[in-house]
Amino acid sequence: MELWVLFGTFVVLMLVGTPIAFCLGISSFATVAYLGLPPLVVFQRLASGVSVFTLMAIPFFIFAGDLMVRGGIASRIVAFAGSLIGHVRGGLGQVNIAASTLFGGISGSAVAEAAAVGGIMIPQMKARGYGADYAVNVTSMAALIALLLPPSHNMIIYSISGGGQISIADLFTAGIIPGLLLALTLSVTAYLVARRRGYPTEPFPGFGRALHLLVVSVPGLLLIAIIFGGVRSGIFTATESSCIAVLYALLVTIFVYRMLGWSEFVHATSQAVRTTSMVLLIIGTAASFGWLMAYLRVPAGMVEMMGTISDNPLVILLLINLMLLLLGTFMDMSPLIIITTPIFLPVVTSFGVDPVHFGVILILNLGIGLNTPPLGPVQFVAAAVGKITIWEAMRSIWPFYGAGLVTLLLVTYIPALSLWLPSLFR
């Protein structure tokens, strides 16, 4: 009955449109009251959930991403990507994906990437004869690459949700090949769709122009090497790297590109504060929710239930993927990571799945959910930039969904795609 109170209250509140943080907190209070435990337990777990030093990396990475969007780094990366592959069929679609791959290694946020790259690319694509739905779908799916490349703050949330014992450096490294694989499958899909629709190519600007654009974008691209190299080599932690990212972004956007004025700085700061406050409130209330699930033995029960269905890890991973894809259509990514990690991580590890490998599966799976209505925040951002409705975009997004699902299956069933690079760096 306690589980019915916990999950029933949560589902009812979510269905009536209550913000997710309040859904988690109120359902925790209701369950604690039913169990006869002191309500103070919820506040204690909330406070302990946000009192984790590693969490400091999240607001700094978010802040650094906002500074880069407003400081001109994104526009230069897009120009450099365009000079390299704009001459391929459906050239601007390929540029969109390449720019998202490069910018994803800087922002670490799918929503920020959809807004930054989409704000530059979607109007250009529409002006040159590309369908608005094509431009929106390429942008929204390519934005998911940011979730897999360092510095992905969702990887940090997963590490904390897994008890803090999963190496963030390994997670950062493990996402690189799957992220590039997603970029490749999306590029092939974008080419095939562009060829079927007869979209144009862009003229090659010449090697001299491409080299010039590379030099101009190097200060921004160097941040990828600084963050990844520093964390991977142990020079600084993920938390320290986030602070370095903010400082570096300020120096580049103020003194090198000279595009970050006072008003842009204020807007970036206020946006980062709002985003951080929402994320931390969700993390805190989800910590209470997660503690109650452990208290009520939900993870242990899930292991037992999965064991009765099958003892084959391949089947278990397929079932978990299907459940996560369904949940991702109704909930945002951060709370889902916090809620589902304590449930599914013991299950997969009991079947011999590496926690780092499962982290990449989880992030990619829930990332697809960011593009799936009724929630779909990345899809909503891209559609708003493209000035079309969600349903207009959904009518033609299926090939791109297919590319994402093919990548998910490859990552799920070929562990070496996630684990080879971390083992190499070790």
Disulfide bonds with the S-S distance in Angstrom:
none
